[in-house]
Amino acid sequence: MLDHVSIQVTDVAASRAFYEQLLAPLGVSVQMDFGEVLGFGTPEFPFFWLGPPEDPAAPVGRGIHLAFTAPDRDTVRAVHRATVAARIEVLHEPREFPEYHPGHYGVFVRDLDGHNIEAVCHASE
């Protein structure tokens, strides 16, 4: 079981704005702010961290896939609406993905550093 995840981003301020809009429908917001390092989560616990690369000359890794749990399908659709409103690239519109398992309902978007971010609900309609 994962406790928390941290990813490196090229522009912390821009990524903060991106994730604040994307994660708001899930009830996730910045809980800890150390300037260049941010901890997103719930008031009880920050579990998703953003920060700059330790070596600014090194490229930021791409191809990371992160999935955030949504309590229901309406919340997945709310994440999609927030994404569209922010003109964020949508990789896959909200739908069921039976190839993963019955009931897997998600939306996939691309963040500012090319990471594949998903909001997913595992419950039926």
C-alpha positions as CSV (number, residue, x, y, z in Angstrom):
1,M,0.0,0.0,0.0
2,L,1.3,3.5,-0.9
3,D,1.5,6.2,1.8
4,H,2.4,9.1,-0.5
5,V,3.8,10.0,-3.9
6,S,6.1,12.8,-4.9
7,I,6.8,13.9,-8.5
8,Q,9.2,16.5,-10.0
9,V,7.8,19.3,-12.1
10,T,9.5,21.9,-14.2
11,D,7.3,24.8,-13.0
12,V,6.0,24.5,-9.4
13,A,3.7,27.5,-9.6
14,A,2.1,26.5,-12.9
15,S,1.8,22.9,-11.7
16,R,0.2,24.1,-8.4
17,A,-2.5,25.9,-10.4
18,F,-3.0,22.9,-12.6
19,Y,-3.4,20.4,-9.7
20,E,-5.5,22.8,-7.6
21,Q,-8.1,22.9,-10.4
22,L,-7.8,19.2,-11.3
23,L,-8.1,17.9,-7.8
24,A,-10.6,20.3,-6.3
25,P,-13.6,18.1,-7.2
26,L,-12.0,15.3,-5.3
27,G,-11.7,17.4,-2.2
28,V,-7.9,17.4,-2.5
29,S,-6.0,20.7,-1.9
30,V,-2.6,22.1,-0.8
31,Q,-2.2,21.1,2.8
32,M,1.5,21.9,3.2
33,D,3.4,24.7,1.4
34,F,7.2,24.8,1.7
35,G,7.5,27.3,-1.2
36,E,9.0,25.0,-3.9
37,V,7.6,21.9,-2.4
38,L,3.9,21.4,-2.0
39,G,1.9,18.6,-0.2
40,F,-1.6,18.0,-1.6
41,G,-4.2,15.9,0.2
42,T,-6.9,16.2,2.8
43,P,-6.8,18.1,6.1
44,E,-5.9,14.8,7.7
45,F,-2.9,13.9,5.5
46,P,-1.0,15.2,2.5
47,F,-0.3,12.3,0.2
48,F,0.7,13.9,-3.2
49,W,3.8,16.0,-3.3
50,L,5.2,18.3,-6.0
51,G,8.6,19.8,-6.2
52,P,11.4,20.9,-8.6
53,P,14.0,18.5,-9.9
54,E,16.9,18.0,-7.5
55,D,19.2,18.7,-10.4
56,P,17.8,21.5,-12.6
57,A,19.9,20.4,-15.5
58,A,18.4,16.9,-15.5
59,P,15.2,16.3,-17.5
60,V,12.0,15.7,-15.5
61,G,10.8,12.1,-15.9
62,R,7.8,11.5,-18.2
63,G,5.4,8.8,-18.5
64,I,4.3,8.7,-14.8
65,H,0.7,7.5,-14.4
66,L,-1.1,8.6,-11.2
67,A,-4.7,7.7,-10.4
68,F,-6.7,9.6,-7.8
69,T,-9.8,7.9,-6.3
70,A,-13.1,9.6,-6.8
71,P,-16.0,8.6,-4.6
72,D,-18.4,8.3,-7.5
73,R,-18.9,8.8,-11.2
74,D,-20.3,12.3,-10.8
75,T,-17.0,13.3,-9.3
76,V,-15.1,11.8,-12.2
77,R,-17.3,13.9,-14.5
78,A,-16.7,17.0,-12.3
79,V,-12.9,16.5,-12.7
80,H,-13.5,16.3,-16.5
81,R,-15.5,19.5,-16.5
82,A,-12.7,21.2,-14.5
83,T,-10.1,19.9,-16.9
84,V,-12.0,21.2,-20.0
85,A,-12.6,24.6,-18.3
86,A,-8.8,24.9,-17.7
87,R,-8.1,23.8,-21.3
88,I,-6.1,20.8,-20.1
89,E,-5.4,18.1,-22.6
90,V,-7.9,15.2,-22.1
91,L,-6.5,11.9,-23.1
92,H,-9.6,9.8,-22.5
93,E,-13.0,11.3,-21.7
94,P,-15.0,9.8,-18.8
95,R,-16.1,6.3,-19.5
96,E,-16.0,2.8,-18.2
97,F,-12.9,0.9,-19.0
98,P,-14.0,-2.8,-18.8
99,E,-10.6,-3.9,-20.1
100,Y,-9.3,-3.0,-16.6
101,H,-12.2,-4.4,-14.7
102,P,-16.0,-4.1,-14.6
103,G,-16.9,-0.8,-13.0
104,H,-13.6,1.0,-13.7
105,Y,-14.9,4.5,-14.6
106,G,-12.3,7.2,-15.2
107,V,-11.0,10.2,-17.0
108,F,-7.4,10.6,-18.1
109,V,-5.6,13.9,-18.6
110,R,-2.1,15.1,-19.4
111,D,-0.4,17.4,-16.8
112,L,2.1,20.2,-17.7
113,D,5.1,17.8,-17.6
114,G,3.5,15.1,-19.7
115,H,2.3,12.8,-16.9
116,N,-0.8,10.8,-17.4
117,I,-3.2,11.7,-14.5
118,E,-6.5,9.8,-13.9
119,A,-9.5,10.3,-11.7
120,V,-11.2,6.9,-11.2
121,C,-14.2,5.4,-9.5
122,H,-14.5,1.7,-9.0
123,A,-18.3,1.6,-8.3
124,S,-21.1,1.0,-10.6
125,E,-23.6,3.8,-11.6
